Structure formats: C-alpha cells, structure tokens
Amino acid sequence: MDQNGQRKVCIVTGASRSVGQAIAAELGATGAVVYVTGRGAAGHSRFEGDTVEDSAAMVNAQGGVGIPVVLDQRDDAQVEALFARVRREQGRLDVLVNNAWGGYEDHDATFNAPFWEQPLARWDRMLQIGVRSTYVAIFCAAPWMVEQGHGLVVNTSVLTHPDKYLDSAPYDTAKTAINRITFATARDLQPHGASVVGVAPGWLRTKLIYEMYKTDAEQWHTVEELAQTESTHYAARVVAALARDEQVARWRGQTLAAGTLARAYGVTDIDGRQPDFYRDVLKMDTA
C-alpha cells in the first residue's frame, strides 16, 4: 500500500518460477496489484507450480491482487501491449521488476567452458532474454514514470567486478551489461524522481537445485554443499523492502547483494538467517 492506502501496482517479469515467483508473492504480501509475466503457462512447465497462473494465485493468497500474463519478452509488441494494458486497467505503475532470464535452458557441462566451446544460442538467449529484455522493459516504463514523477525499477542480476571473472564469457558479459543498464538508466531517470536499483541474489535453492542434489525444501539443510544457499524468498523480501522504502533513491544506480540490503532493512530469510553469499563465500566486498 502507498501513503494514501492505495495498492501499489507492480510488474514482475520472469515470474512463473523461482525468485521471480517469490518476488511476486512478497509484493503481494504488501497488498500490491502484481502483473505476473512469463513464458510459463498451464501445461508448459517442467515443475509443478511453475506457471504464471500459479504465481498469480500466490499473490492472491498473500493478500495482493495477482494478474497472470503469458508473455514472450523477445517480442516487443507483446511487451508494449503489457504496459498499455496496465496503464488502461490501473492508471499507474509503481514498481517494475526485471527478472526475465533466458540463459539456463541448456545448462550443461559446457556452461563454464571456454567461450568458443559454448553454443552461440546460449549467447543469443542471454542477450535477448536478459540484457535486451531488461532494457526494453525500462524503455517502456520510463516515460510513464517520468510523467508520474515517481517509480522504482529493480533489476535482478549478480555482482560483477572488472577484476573478477564469472567463469563463463556469455554469462559474465550479460550480467555485467545488466548492471551497467542499472547504472546508466538510473542516471537518466534521477532528475525525474524515479530510481533503478540492482539486486543480486546469492546461490538460490531452486527446484532445479533440489533435483540436482537429490533433496527438497524440508531436507536441504542436511546437504553440506547447500549450507550457504538462500531461499528464493530472501531476495524477494529485499525487493519488497525496496518497494516500501520512501528513501529508495539512496541505492540508485547500484547493484547490491541481497545480503547487503537484507542487513540494511532488517530482512531475514525464511529460516531467520541473513546469509551473504558474495561476502561469505565469494569473499567479495559487498558494503
């Protein structure tokens, strides 16, 4: 809810599963109207519960209003139609979360191979549903946020550094580009009251991770390798905290670890911890 008791209006892309689904749910817990977008529709998902309809239902269960939208982020016309629909139905846009990502569909032994041994299709997916989709969504939201004089864009990413390599050239390049989009678009929007912030979740316990390690949401803590992982709701709670923060402009243009923002906002994971994968495991400066 905003200061006037009205529901905030949010768009979360790539929200049919994993952290995107959790972000939609946590925004729903604030009472928001959440347009949940993704390619996952009924009958088209690998795991049970990974559809935009399921995500919208989670928003509703948390007290918000979930609206499912099957959307291909590669299609500019579909993206433009989404923003036109939200404007027509709600008349406002408070939060845009760019979480759509197309780089994991063919995750295999080549993911960290030298770039010339990786399929070019991986590069295309990361640049299309990742870098370009993030830019296009902000492109569509920006004029509206300028008109309103307020708005928040959150881009999910990873922490990058010029001297640290993410062990995959396509992945390193795409994530660095997203972080630079956060920095650059924040500069352009700064005079108009809107903010762009990057949030970097750590190692997430997704359904795919549970499958890989032959565990589940109840037994994961018995797997030593997963000791420093985060639930998908940890970063999601951070995004919800950003959406509530009237001083969110202090983070403008930065991409920050979920753990760093969690400490700043007093947010904890579902088990009460405040993990920081980048600081504690990767030994990166997350201050």
Summary of the structure (lengths in Angstrom):
residues: 287
radius of gyration: 17.8
end to end distance: 29.7
largest distance: 55.2
contacts: 1001
relative contact order: 0.12
helix: 46%
strand: 14%
